[in-house]
Amino acid sequence: MKRLLLSAGHSGAGKTSITMGIIGALIRRKMTVASAKIGPDYIDPMYHRALGAYGVNLDRHLMDDEYILHLMARLEKKDVIVMEGAMGYYDGMATTTTCSAAEMANFTKTPTIFIASGRGKGASLGAELQGFLNYGKNTISGVILNHTKPAMASYYEKIIKEATGLPLFGCIPDLDQDLPERYLGLERPEEIKNFRAFADQWADVVENYVDLDKLLAACETKSVGREMTMTPLPKKTPVAIAKDEAFFFYYEDVLEDLSERGVEWIPFSPLADPLPKGICGAYLGGGYPELYKEALGKNKALGRDLKSFAEKGGVLIAEGGGFMSLLEKIDGSTAFGLFPGEAIMTDRLQHFGYQVIAAEEDGLLLKAGESAPVHEFHYSFAHEEGQDLLIQKPGGRVKRRTAHHEKNVYAGYPELHISGNEKLRENILKALKEATPWQG
C-alpha cells in the first residue's frame, strides 16, 4: 500500500504541477493511480482524471469521517494514491489547523512530501523545515525542493538532514511552465490546447529530477479504508444533470455514489437543450453561466420546462452557477427566471469559504432544526439570493439568510457535497423516491 500527500508552506509553491508530474511518471511505469485533492476545489481533480488517475476530493468539513474512509477504500484499489493539499500545510478554518492538509494526512495516516524552495536560502531552509516539522502533529516524511538548482542537491541535502533528519527526494529547477488561470481558478484541461504537452513535460521533470523509487519507498503505509453499506433506491430514478461549457462543477464521487444508490444521470445542455422528459430530479451545478449568458437567454423553452418541473413536484437542485441561471438576469442578460433577482459579477470573492446552513422549516435538504456543511466560492452577488436558510461560518457569530429551500427545491449560492453528509444524501434520495416522473 503506497500513498503520499504533497503539500507546502503556501499557495503557489508548485503543488499542482508537481502532483501532475508524479501522477504522469507513475502511469508511465504502468502503475494504477488514484488521486485526491484536499478541500473543495473542483478543478484540480479534473487535471488528475485527465492524466488517467481516479480523482476525487477529500474534505473534513464537507464529508463525514465515515464517508472519507469509504472513499479511501475506493482509492486503495489502485497501486498508488497521490493526494494534493490546498494552501499551506497547516492552513485550515480561520486561524486553526482544522480541515487542513496536515489534519487530513494525520486522519488518513498518509506520509506527507513537503515542497519547499532553496532559492535565496542556505541554513534558513533548515529553520523553515524544522518549524513545519515541530509546529504540530504531522506525517512529514521527506522533501522536494522546487525552484532549486539540481546541482545544489548535496548542499541542501546536508542542511535538511542536519536540521530535520528528513530525506531529500529531488531538486526541480526554475521552469517557465504555468497553467492558465481565471477568476475561479485554473482553466479546465479540455480548454487548454497544450495540456497534454504540459503534462508530459512535468512527467519528464519528475523523472529527471525526483528519485521516484526513494520517494515510493518512503510512502509505504497500511490500509485505512472502510466501505460503507448502502441501500439503493427500489428502482432506477432518472435525474437530469446540466453538463456543458457553462455547467461542470460536480464532485465525481457524488455522481458515482448516487448512481450506485439508484440515480440514473441524464446529461443535458442548458445552453441548447430542453429539459429531458421522464425525470424525477434535475441538478444544475456550478460553472461559468455568466460567460454564456446570451445563449442561456435564448433557451426560453428550458426556463418554461424548469418552472413546470418544479411546480409539479420535481426535485430541483441548483447551486452556485446553477442558482445564478435560475434568476431573472445575469449581468443584465435574461436568465431562466424561476426566482426574482439578478446576479451581478464583481471583481472580488463574495462570502468565500466554509459555511454551515441551518433550516428553520422542513425542506428538500434539511428538516427543521437540522444543519449541514457547505462552501461558497463566487464572484457574483444577488440582492435577492433567497431567505429560507440561515448560514454562518463554522463557530462564527454572524448569520445571514440565503437560498430558496422548499419541499422539492434547493437553489442557492452555497455548494453542497451531497454524498459526504448523511442527512443531505438521505433527504434528497427520499424526495427522489417519492417524486413523480415529469412528462412536460
Phi and psi in degrees as a GROMACS rama.xvg file:
@    title "Ramachandran Plot"
@    xaxis  label "Phi"
@    yaxis  label "Psi"
@TYPE xy
-123.121  130.632  LYS-2
-153.898  154.704  ARG-3
-148.954  154.056  LEU-4
-122.165  124.887  LEU-5
-94.9257  125.265  LEU-6
-143.215  179.82  SER-7
-156.868  -178.177  ALA-8
-83.4744  -10.8214  GLY-9
-166.627  166.715  HIS-10
-68.2695  155.547  SER-11
80.6039  13.0852  GLY-12
-84.7256  -9.11733  ALA-13
106.03  15.9286  GLY-14
-58.8858  -46.7846  LYS-15
-65.2186  -45.8488  THR-16
-64.1838  -44.0805  SER-17
-68.976  -37.7379  ILE-18
-59.558  -46.0058  THR-19
-60.0476  -41.6949  MET-20
-63.87  -41.6088  GLY-21
-67.829  -43.7029  ILE-22
-59.1635  -46.4127  ILE-23
-62.7945  -41.8441  GLY-24
-66.8012  -38.0275  ALA-25
-67.9245  -39.7322  LEU-26
-65.7971  -35.8462  ILE-27
-59.8174  -28.4145  ARG-28
-82.6395  7.64704  ARG-29
68.067  26.3605  LYS-30
-93.337  145.324  MET-31
-85.1722  138.85  THR-32
-127.49  133.742  VAL-33
-110.858  151.719  ALA-34
-136.737  160.018  SER-35
-148.242  133.609  ALA-36
-96.5911  127.052  LYS-37
-80.8783  122.669  ILE-38
107.69  -177.526  GLY-39
-89.0169  9.28528  PRO-40
-59.995  123.365  ASP-41
-81.1385  -31.2209  TYR-42
-83.7681  -41.9592  ILE-43
-56.0138  -42.4836  ASP-44
-62.0543  -25.1432  PRO-45
-63.0175  -39.5171  MET-46
-64.59  -44.5065  TYR-47
-60.0698  -44.6998  HIS-48
-67.8766  -35.1434  ARG-49
-64.0396  -25.733  ALA-50
-81.4982  -16.4824  LEU-51
114.12  5.51526  GLY-52
-88.0073  160.387  ALA-53
-90.6481  103.139  TYR-54
-108.858  132.914  GLY-55
-137.579  -179.527  VAL-56
-108.527  151.672  ASN-57
-126.822  129.294  LEU-58
-152.159  117.195  ASP-59
-80.9881  -6.53772  ARG-60
-87.4075  -48.4772  HIS-61
-80.061  -20.9029  LEU-62
-119.409  138.142  MET-63
-64.2292  150.261  ASP-64
-58.9766  -37.1943  ASP-65
-60.005  -38.6988  GLU-66
-71.5505  -37.2515  TYR-67
-59.6427  -45.1052  ILE-68
-67.373  -31.6469  LEU-69
-61.8577  -45.6758  HIS-70
-65.2629  -37.4425  LEU-71
-60.3312  -38.2542  MET-72
-61.3548  -37.3319  ALA-73
-67.8632  -44.5845  ARG-74
-65.1352  -34.5333  LEU-75
-70.4643  -5.48401  GLU-76
-75.4041  -11.9499  LYS-77
-94.3347  166.643  LYS-78
-68.2455  -39.7102  ASP-79
-138.301  141.237  VAL-80
-109.555  125.378  ILE-81
-115.403  114.495  VAL-82
-103.782  148.248  MET-83
-123.109  121.877  GLU-84
-75.9301  167.645  GLY-85
-113.422  148.302  ALA-86
52.9034  -143.131  MET-87
-87.8404  162.261  GLY-88
-55.0235  -45.6251  TYR-89
-96.1285  2.74508  TYR-90
-73.4675  116.517  ASP-91
-127.897  -148.026  GLY-92
-67.1026  131.526  MET-93
51.022  -121.404  ALA-94
-100.925  12.4892  THR-95
-102.547  175.909  THR-96
-97.9729  4.63489  THR-97
-62.8399  129.466  THR-98
70.1798  18.9868  CYS-99
-82.2648  169.766  SER-100
-62.0495  -37.2174  ALA-101
-61.4064  -43.591  ALA-102
-62.6874  -42.3671  GLU-103
-66.2521  -38.329  MET-104
-62.1051  -41.9596  ALA-105
-64.985  -45.0207  ASN-106
-63.9846  -40.4592  PHE-107
-94.4445  2.29779  THR-108
54.8613  48.2323  LYS-109
-106.43  125.04  THR-110
-59.2021  136.591  PRO-111
-100.659  131.222  THR-112
-103.255  117.472  ILE-113
-93.1846  125.499  PHE-114
-95.8302  123.493  ILE-115
-133.743  -176.899  ALA-116
-131.587  137.861  SER-117
-94.1036  -1.21752  GLY-118
-61.453  123.819  ARG-119
71.7652  17.6288  GLY-120
-129.904  153.203  LYS-121
-122.35  -112.786  GLY-122
-63.0676  -19.6016  ALA-123
-61.2246  -26.8818  SER-124
-61.5497  -40.7477  LEU-125
-61.7546  -41.1936  GLY-126
-63.7811  -41.8121  ALA-127
-60.4784  -49.6384  GLU-128
-68.3137  -37.2842  LEU-129
-61.5992  -38.3334  GLN-130
-62.3851  -44.3654  GLY-131
-67.081  -37.3548  PHE-132
-67.9323  -32.9266  LEU-133
-99.5379  -5.73276  ASN-134
-65.5727  -43.6557  TYR-135
-162.533  -178.755  GLY-136
-59.8413  132.621  LYS-137
-156.916  173.168  ASN-138
-122.859  26.6675  THR-139
-59.793  122.579  ILE-140
-123.606  -1.85444  SER-141
172.725  173.977  GLY-142
-132.272  140.129  VAL-143
-117.586  130.363  ILE-144
-98.7186  122.135  LEU-145
-99.3748  160.254  ASN-146
52.9935  41.7219  HIS-147
-137.753  131.479  THR-148
-64.2855  126.664  LYS-149
-57.606  -28.2678  PRO-150
-64.2001  -18.7846  ALA-151
-93.6455  10.0466  MET-152
-58.4413  -46.7406  ALA-153
-65.1492  -34.8049  SER-154
-62.9519  -49.0862  TYR-155
-74.282  -30.899  TYR-156
-59.9794  -40.6662  GLU-157
-64.7777  -44.5682  LYS-158
-61.2257  -46.6623  ILE-159
-64.9175  -43.0926  ILE-160
-65.6112  -43.133  LYS-161
-68.4504  -33.0596  GLU-162
-84.7207  -31.9061  ALA-163
-133.177  -21.0893  THR-164
78.3701  2.80421  GLY-165
-81.0533  148.657  LEU-166
-79.0104  150.43  PRO-167
-101.479  126.174  LEU-168
-96.6839  -9.8147  PHE-169
160.019  161.609  GLY-170
-121.809  125.183  CYS-171
-106.37  124.356  ILE-172
-72.0679  171.581  PRO-173
-62.9765  129.607  ASP-174
-130.378  134.379  LEU-175
-89.6963  68.8304  ASP-176
-138.12  100.21  GLN-177
-123.026  145.436  ASP-178
-82.7205  142.835  LEU-179
-67.408  142.816  PRO-180
-125.511  163.68  GLU-181
-145.197  -169.699  ARG-182
-66.4294  -21.6507  TYR-183
-101.308  13.8374  LEU-184
120.73  -156.25  GLY-185
-67.0186  153.01  LEU-186
-70.1283  157.583  GLU-187
-68.8396  150.86  ARG-188
-53.7024  -39.5979  PRO-189
-70.9071  -13.2523  GLU-190
-88.5706  -10.736  GLU-191
-99.0204  114.344  ILE-192
-60.9302  -38.0458  LYS-193
-103.955  27.8778  ASN-194
-58.5284  -46.541  PHE-195
-62.3433  -41.0286  ARG-196
-64.9708  -41.2223  ALA-197
-60.7871  -45.8064  PHE-198
-63.3982  -42.4987  ALA-199
-64.4298  -37.8874  ASP-200
-62.5987  -40.9386  GLN-201
-74.1113  -30.0743  TRP-202
-64.2749  -39.5383  ALA-203
-61.9977  -43.3432  ASP-204
-58.4593  -47.4011  VAL-205
-64.1393  -43.1676  VAL-206
-63.0561  -34.79  GLU-207
-82.4504  -31.4048  ASN-208
-119.972  -7.82304  TYR-209
-117.83  134.001  VAL-210
-82.2064  91.2438  ASP-211
-65.0466  -37.5243  LEU-212
-63.0527  -44.2254  ASP-213
-64.2616  -40.7797  LYS-214
-64.3361  -47.5766  LEU-215
-64.2015  -35.2779  LEU-216
-64.1818  -31.4031  ALA-217
-81.279  -6.52571  ALA-218
-111.037  18.889  CYS-219
-70.5826  133.351  GLU-220
-155.215  -179.383  THR-221
-105.441  160.21  LYS-222
-66.7466  141.189  SER-223
-124.7  -6.16706  VAL-224
-68.623  150.75  GLY-225
-150.616  111.211  ARG-226
-65.2147  142.647  GLU-227
-88.7436  149.226  MET-228
-83.59  148.015  THR-229
-143.367  148.111  MET-230
-109.69  109.251  THR-231
-71.9  161.391  PRO-232
-59.9716  151.033  LEU-233
-62.9267  -22.9013  PRO-234
-150.287  161.605  LYS-235
-58.8328  131.852  LYS-236
-118.06  111.026  THR-237
-73.6361  131.402  PRO-238
-131.044  123.03  VAL-239
-74.0322  136.843  ALA-240
-127.529  126.764  ILE-241
-73.3311  118.109  ALA-242
-142.351  110.5  LYS-243
-166.262  -161.476  ASP-244
-65.9046  -22.47  GLU-245
-95.6178  -24.421  ALA-246
-131.359  113.125  PHE-247
-157.294  2.80066  PHE-248
-83.0313  96.9976  PHE-249
-137.642  150.431  TYR-250
-86.8462  119.327  TYR-251
-58.6105  -37.8311  GLU-252
-67.7963  -30.2532  ASP-253
-65.626  -45.74  VAL-254
-61.8699  -40.2171  LEU-255
-67.504  -45.627  GLU-256
-61.1581  -47.654  ASP-257
-67.954  -32.799  LEU-258
-62.2861  -42.8025  SER-259
-66.5235  -23.2919  GLU-260
-90.7523  3.08929  ARG-261
116.998  -2.33509  GLY-262
-78.9381  131.335  VAL-263
-105.737  110.023  GLU-264
-77.6353  129.727  TRP-265
-116.521  98.3568  ILE-266
-68.8756  143.582  PRO-267
-150.916  161.888  PHE-268
-108.369  114.64  SER-269
-64.0811  -14.9821  PRO-270
-74.5264  -23.9249  LEU-271
-142.097  -22.4769  ALA-272
-98.3404  155.777  ASP-273
-77.95  173.397  PRO-274
-76.2071  128.652  LEU-275
-60.0926  140.326  PRO-276
-83.498  158.419  LYS-277
84.2396  5.95337  GLY-278
-88.8941  152.104  ILE-279
-101.429  -19.5999  CYS-280
-144.103  160.394  GLY-281
-139.551  134.745  ALA-282
-126.515  114.857  TYR-283
-112.257  103.113  LEU-284
-82.7128  -172.258  GLY-285
-79.9476  179.021  GLY-286
160.034  -138.304  GLY-287
-130.237  59.9241  TYR-288
-61.671  -26.2564  PRO-289
-64.623  -25.1519  GLU-290
-79.3741  -13.2428  LEU-291
-128.598  29.7042  TYR-292
-64.5634  -31.9193  LYS-293
-65.5689  -44.5489  GLU-294
-64.0557  -40.602  ALA-295
-60.7406  -43.0459  LEU-296
-62.4202  -27.5605  GLY-297
-78.8185  -20.5653  LYS-298
-87.9594  64.4118  ASN-299
-65.9696  -28.5557  LYS-300
-62.304  -37.5245  ALA-301
-67.2618  -38.5856  LEU-302
-58.006  -43.9515  GLY-303
-65.3468  -41.6017  ARG-304
-61.9108  -45.8374  ASP-305
-63.3605  -38.8667  LEU-306
-65.2173  -44.7429  LYS-307
-62.7034  -43.318  SER-308
-58.9476  -47.8985  PHE-309
-67.534  -41.0971  ALA-310
-65.0191  -28.4708  GLU-311
-92.4462  10.878  LYS-312
96.2563  6.50203  GLY-313
-65.8039  145.901  GLY-314
-80.6384  116.149  VAL-315
-120.158  122.013  LEU-316
-121.331  122.814  ILE-317
-136.38  115.183  ALA-318
-123.097  147.069  GLU-319
59.5961  -121.822  GLY-320
-60.9913  -31.6733  GLY-321
-61.9436  -41.1523  GLY-322
-63.6398  -43.9836  PHE-323
-54.6444  -39.1947  MET-324
-68.488  -19.5265  SER-325
-89.0797  -3.93763  LEU-326
-79.2294  175.628  LEU-327
-69.7474  -35.6871  GLU-328
-145.739  154.606  LYS-329
-123.234  111.155  ILE-330
48.9969  47.5724  ASP-331
88.9803  -13.7151  GLY-332
-97.1065  143.707  SER-333
-62.4821  132.959  THR-334
-114.491  -159.988  ALA-335
-76.6511  -23.4312  PHE-336
74.855  26.051  GLY-337
-73.2802  -26.7713  LEU-338
-130.342  150.644  PHE-339
-70.2688  154.851  PRO-340
113.654  172.155  GLY-341
-134.635  137.636  GLU-342
-89.5011  125.017  ALA-343
-116.98  125.208  ILE-344
-74.9116  143.297  MET-345
-127.428  177.153  THR-346
-101.433  14.243  ASP-347
-145.677  158.933  ARG-348
-65.8588  144.338  LEU-349
-114.187  126.886  GLN-350
49.0704  50.8641  HIS-351
-75.2299  138.703  PHE-352
114.398  -171.286  GLY-353
-70.4731  140.56  TYR-354
-142.246  172.429  GLN-355
-130.607  129.932  VAL-356
-101.599  148.036  ILE-357
-136.84  142.825  ALA-358
-104.67  137.497  ALA-359
-97.2388  -20.3228  GLU-360
-132.796  160.597  GLU-361
-64.2784  140.817  ASP-362
-154.389  -171.719  GLY-363
-59.8385  -48.8626  LEU-364
-80.5182  -42.7831  LEU-365
-137.449  150.39  LEU-366
-88.8593  163.636  LYS-367
-54.1693  129.657  ALA-368
91.7123  -11.618  GLY-369
-87.6527  156.457  GLU-370
-137.218  164.268  SER-371
-154.59  150.385  ALA-372
-78.7065  144.154  PRO-373
-143.446  178.549  VAL-374
-143.311  157.437  HIS-375
-129  143.205  GLU-376
-161.53  90.6908  PHE-377
-152.424  151.467  HIS-378
-105.314  14.0432  TYR-379
-120.127  162.313  SER-380
-136.599  157.81  PHE-381
-130.896  128.079  ALA-382
-60.5991  -30.5249  HIS-383
-118.179  85.9185  GLU-384
-99.6926  8.14351  GLU-385
103.582  158.009  GLY-386
-132.219  9.07015  GLN-387
-85.7574  -20.7418  ASP-388
-122.652  149.717  LEU-389
-93.0034  140.838  LEU-390
-136.338  141.258  ILE-391
-156.969  161.225  GLN-392
-71.3566  147.782  LYS-393
-55.6604  125.111  PRO-394
77.5458  -0.940503  GLY-395
-81.8038  167.101  GLY-396
-104.106  -26.6943  ARG-397
-82.4855  127.605  VAL-398
-118.35  150.017  LYS-399
-137.945  169.136  ARG-400
-100.398  144.86  ARG-401
-155.177  159.271  THR-402
73.449  157.211  ALA-403
-103.485  120.913  HIS-404
-134.021  101.314  HIS-405
-118.853  -177.536  GLU-406
-57.4768  -35.6518  LYS-407
-125.619  10.0612  ASN-408
-136.565  134.514  VAL-409
-127.274  125.928  TYR-410
-143.728  118.384  ALA-411
-173.404  168.682  GLY-412
-66.5356  -39.9304  TYR-413
-58.0167  132.074  PRO-414
-102.343  143.607  GLU-415
-106.629  156.186  LEU-416
-117.287  93.9083  HIS-417
-59.2421  -45.4173  ILE-418
-78.2042  -24.2237  SER-419
-72.5401  -16.7047  GLY-420
-119.663  120.092  ASN-421
-59.8519  -40.4362  GLU-422
-62.8425  -47.123  LYS-423
-58.3949  -49.9158  LEU-424
-59.9874  -48.9555  ARG-425
-70.2443  -38.5658  GLU-426
-64.5832  -41.5049  ASN-427
-68.9615  -43.3086  ILE-428
-63.3344  -37.6567  LEU-429
-62.9463  -42.4544  LYS-430
-65.8759  -40.2105  ALA-431
-63.2411  -40.3316  LEU-432
-61.8169  -35.2138  LYS-433
-89.9653  -10.4409  GLU-434
-73.5468  145.735  ALA-435
-90.6037  130.592  THR-436
-54.7117  134.702  PRO-437
-83.7417  129.945  TRP-438
-113.986  10.4187  GLN-439
